[in-house]
Amino acid sequence: MRPKIDHDKCIGCGNCQEVCPAVFHLNEEIGKAEVIDPEGCELADCCEAAAENCPVEAITIEED
């Protein structure tokens, strides 16, 4: 699984970072979330929860 963030939708609320800090990080310079470990979903069992908790549905999880 590979997470993707649609930066046009992202509002920078930080929910993804709170739910799954091994994979997501809030970049305060741009005010948007970013994926810091695209392969982290294989180890961290939280990517789907991060996507579900995104209030603007900016996170998608692509299957490999």
Summary of the structure (lengths in Angstrom):
residues: 64
radius of gyration: 10.2
end to end distance: 5.4
largest distance: 30.4
contacts: 179
relative contact order: 0.36
helix: 23%
strand: 25%
